[in-house]
């Protein structure tokens, strides 16, 4: 066959294919190399990835972002939360408030109740309030911290409407500590949000004043990188001991 005729009868190659001629038979083979599809496929994959990126985060990623945002909002909300009323809280048995050195509990009792009908027991770490003859006490639980029993007292008060409540004053054993709850097991407050009462050192009793002044002194010393009152006391004792025993060699001694 003539080359021109063969060329005119050659099959058209498919997209990306290559046409080869068999030198022996003079025929054309359009499938020798086959269609070349790798480049278009790569372009398709690349395009698909770009489209996915353009669509933004997946549903799972969106859910995670919402969870993080909600957690941040909750934290911000906690920072703006008001302090607990009276630095205390409301419980099933009544209401309690506190100052740095004392607590006050208000326990409602049935109208018409008299003092003689009440059974109020204040112990160092326990409180009981009951109406005699009642099926169960109103309060009967361990206190969160210790109190000074000799300085605690209670009264029965009545308002204009005739409602009555037992008002209990508890003096804290540790007068420079905030309580998270009055009775163990009751809902706790965040003591970081309490509002200390405005008081002067001169208003405090001698022992409490000394404790507060020592705490303030130690804080200042630590801020300046200097020893606290206790550490200074140990150093003074050591120096006096060394002076009293000059015959002893302290050069290799280690002190903590």
C-alpha positions as CSV (number, residue, x, y, z in Angstrom):
1,X,0.0,0.0,0.0
2,X,1.0,3.5,-0.6
3,X,2.2,5.5,2.4
4,X,-0.3,8.3,1.7
5,X,-3.2,5.9,1.6
6,X,-2.0,4.2,4.8
7,X,-1.6,7.5,6.6
8,X,-5.1,8.5,5.5
9,X,-6.5,5.2,6.8
10,X,-4.7,5.4,10.2
11,X,-7.0,5.4,13.1
12,X,-7.2,8.5,15.2
13,X,-5.5,8.2,18.5
14,X,-7.6,8.5,21.6
15,X,-6.9,11.3,24.1
16,X,-3.3,11.1,25.2
17,X,-2.7,7.9,23.0
18,X,0.2,7.2,20.6
19,X,-0.3,5.7,17.1
20,X,2.5,3.3,16.0
21,X,3.0,1.5,12.5
22,X,4.0,-2.1,12.2
23,X,6.9,-2.1,9.7
24,X,6.2,-5.7,8.6
25,X,2.4,-5.5,7.9
26,X,2.2,-1.8,7.3
27,X,-0.8,-1.5,9.7
28,X,-1.3,1.0,12.5
29,X,-1.8,0.2,16.2
30,X,-3.5,3.0,18.1
31,X,-3.4,1.0,21.4
32,X,0.3,0.4,21.7
33,X,0.9,2.9,24.4
34,X,-2.6,3.2,25.6
35,X,-4.3,6.3,26.9
36,X,-2.1,8.5,29.1
37,X,-4.3,9.5,32.0
38,X,-1.8,10.1,34.8
39,X,-1.5,13.8,34.3
40,X,-5.2,14.5,34.1
41,X,-5.8,12.4,37.2
42,X,-3.1,14.3,39.1
43,X,-4.8,17.6,38.1
44,X,-8.2,16.2,39.3
45,X,-6.7,15.2,42.7
46,X,-5.1,18.6,43.1
47,X,-8.3,20.4,42.1
48,X,-10.4,18.3,44.6
49,X,-8.0,19.0,47.4
50,X,-8.2,22.7,46.7
51,X,-11.9,22.6,46.7
52,X,-11.9,20.8,50.1
53,X,-9.7,23.5,51.6
54,X,-11.9,26.2,50.1
55,X,-14.9,24.7,51.8
56,X,-13.4,25.2,55.3
57,X,-13.2,22.9,58.3
58,X,-15.0,19.6,58.4
59,X,-18.0,19.0,60.7
60,X,-15.8,17.3,63.2
61,X,-13.4,20.2,63.3
62,X,-16.3,22.7,63.7
63,X,-17.6,20.7,66.7
64,X,-14.1,20.8,68.3
65,X,-13.9,24.6,67.7
66,X,-17.3,25.1,69.3
67,X,-16.3,23.0,72.3
68,X,-13.2,25.1,72.9
69,X,-15.1,28.4,72.4
70,X,-17.7,27.3,75.0
71,X,-15.0,26.3,77.5
72,X,-13.4,29.7,77.1
73,X,-16.7,31.5,77.6
74,X,-17.4,29.4,80.7
75,X,-14.0,30.4,82.1
76,X,-14.6,34.0,81.4
77,X,-18.0,33.7,83.0
78,X,-16.5,32.3,86.1
79,X,-14.1,35.2,86.3
80,X,-17.0,37.6,86.2
81,X,-19.2,35.7,88.7
82,X,-20.2,37.7,91.8
83,X,-18.9,36.7,95.2
84,X,-21.1,34.4,97.4
85,X,-23.7,36.4,99.4
86,X,-22.4,37.0,102.8
87,X,-19.4,34.9,101.9
88,X,-21.5,31.9,102.6
89,X,-24.4,30.0,101.0
90,X,-27.9,28.5,101.1
91,X,-28.4,24.9,102.2
92,X,-31.4,22.6,102.8
93,X,-31.3,23.5,106.5
94,X,-30.9,27.2,106.2
95,X,-28.4,30.0,105.4
96,X,-24.8,30.6,106.6
97,X,-22.5,33.6,106.3
98,X,-19.0,34.2,107.5
99,X,-16.4,36.8,108.3
100,X,-12.7,35.9,108.6
101,X,-13.0,35.0,112.3
102,X,-16.6,33.8,112.7
103,X,-19.6,32.2,111.1
104,X,-23.3,32.8,111.5
105,X,-25.9,30.2,110.8
106,X,-29.7,30.8,110.5
107,X,-31.8,27.7,110.9
108,X,-35.6,28.1,110.5
109,X,-37.8,26.2,113.0
110,X,-41.6,25.8,113.2
111,X,-43.6,28.7,114.3
112,X,-44.4,28.6,118.0
113,X,-41.2,26.8,118.9
114,X,-39.7,27.9,122.3
115,X,-36.2,27.8,123.5
116,X,-37.0,24.9,125.9
117,X,-38.1,22.8,123.0
118,X,-34.8,23.2,121.2
119,X,-31.8,20.8,121.4
120,X,-28.8,22.7,120.2
121,X,-25.4,21.1,120.7
122,X,-22.2,22.9,119.6
123,X,-19.0,20.8,119.7
124,X,-15.5,21.5,118.4
125,X,-16.2,19.8,115.1
126,X,-19.9,19.0,115.2
127,X,-23.3,20.8,115.3
128,X,-26.7,19.6,116.1
129,X,-30.0,21.6,115.9
130,X,-33.2,19.7,116.7
131,X,-36.7,20.3,118.0
132,X,-37.4,17.9,120.8
133,X,-39.9,15.2,119.8
134,X,-39.3,15.7,116.1
135,X,-38.7,12.7,113.9
136,X,-35.2,13.9,112.9
137,X,-32.8,16.8,113.7
138,X,-32.7,19.8,111.4
139,X,-28.9,19.9,111.4
140,X,-26.7,17.1,112.6
141,X,-23.3,17.0,110.9
142,X,-19.6,17.7,111.2
143,X,-18.3,21.2,110.9
144,X,-15.9,21.9,108.1
145,X,-13.3,23.3,110.5
146,X,-12.8,23.5,114.3
147,X,-14.5,26.2,116.4
148,X,-13.8,27.6,119.9
149,X,-16.8,26.2,121.8
150,X,-16.5,28.5,124.7
151,X,-17.0,31.5,122.5
152,X,-19.9,30.1,120.5
153,X,-23.6,30.8,121.3
154,X,-27.1,30.6,119.9
155,X,-30.4,32.5,120.2
156,X,-34.0,32.0,119.1
157,X,-35.3,34.9,117.1
158,X,-38.8,35.8,115.7
159,X,-39.6,38.3,112.9
160,X,-42.8,40.4,112.5
161,X,-44.6,37.7,110.6
162,X,-44.1,35.2,113.4
163,X,-41.5,33.1,111.7
164,X,-38.7,31.8,113.9
165,X,-35.1,30.7,113.4
166,X,-32.2,29.7,115.5
167,X,-29.3,32.1,115.0
168,X,-25.9,30.4,115.8
169,X,-22.6,32.3,116.1
170,X,-19.5,30.1,115.7
171,X,-16.1,31.5,116.5
172,X,-13.4,29.9,114.2
173,X,-10.4,28.3,115.8
174,X,-8.3,29.5,112.9
175,X,-9.3,33.2,112.6
176,X,-7.5,33.8,109.3
177,X,-9.1,31.1,107.2
178,X,-12.2,31.1,105.0
179,X,-14.5,28.1,105.1
180,X,-15.8,26.5,101.9
181,X,-18.9,25.2,103.7
182,X,-20.3,25.3,107.3
183,X,-21.2,21.6,107.4
184,X,-19.3,18.9,105.7
185,X,-21.1,17.6,102.6
186,X,-23.0,20.8,102.0
187,X,-22.4,22.7,98.7
188,X,-19.0,24.5,98.8
189,X,-18.3,28.0,97.8
190,X,-15.2,29.4,95.9
191,X,-13.2,31.0,98.7
192,X,-11.2,32.9,96.0
193,X,-14.3,35.1,95.5
194,X,-15.1,36.1,99.1
195,X,-15.0,39.7,100.1
196,X,-13.1,40.3,103.3
197,X,-14.7,42.8,105.6
198,X,-12.9,46.1,105.9
199,X,-11.1,46.1,109.3
200,X,-8.0,47.6,110.8
201,X,-5.3,45.7,112.6
202,X,-6.2,47.7,115.7
203,X,-9.7,46.1,115.6
204,X,-8.3,42.6,115.9
205,X,-7.6,40.8,119.2
206,X,-3.9,40.5,120.2
207,X,-3.3,36.9,119.0
208,X,-5.1,37.4,115.6
209,X,-3.3,40.7,115.1
210,X,0.1,39.1,115.7
211,X,-0.7,36.3,113.2
212,X,-1.8,38.7,110.5
213,X,1.2,41.0,111.0
214,X,3.5,37.9,110.8
215,X,1.8,36.8,107.5
216,X,2.2,40.3,106.0
217,X,5.9,40.4,107.1
218,X,6.7,37.0,105.6
219,X,5.0,38.0,102.3
220,X,7.2,41.2,102.1
221,X,10.3,39.2,103.0
222,X,9.6,36.6,100.3
223,X,9.0,39.3,97.7
224,X,12.4,40.7,98.4
225,X,14.1,37.3,98.5
226,X,14.8,37.6,102.3
227,X,14.3,35.1,105.1
228,X,10.9,34.8,106.8
229,X,10.3,35.4,110.5
230,X,10.7,31.6,111.2
231,X,13.9,31.4,109.2
232,X,15.3,34.5,110.9
233,X,14.5,32.9,114.2
234,X,16.5,29.8,113.3
235,X,19.4,31.9,112.2
236,X,19.5,33.8,115.5
237,X,19.4,30.5,117.5
238,X,22.2,29.1,115.4
239,X,24.4,32.2,115.8
240,X,23.9,32.2,119.6
241,X,24.8,28.5,119.7
242,X,28.0,29.1,117.6
243,X,29.0,32.0,119.9
244,X,28.4,29.9,123.0
245,X,30.7,27.1,121.6
246,X,33.7,28.7,119.9
247,X,35.7,25.5,120.4
248,X,33.5,23.8,117.8
249,X,34.2,23.8,114.1
250,X,31.1,24.7,112.1
251,X,32.9,25.2,108.7
252,X,31.8,21.9,107.3
253,X,28.4,21.8,109.0
254,X,25.2,21.8,106.8
255,X,22.0,23.4,108.1
256,X,18.5,23.2,106.7
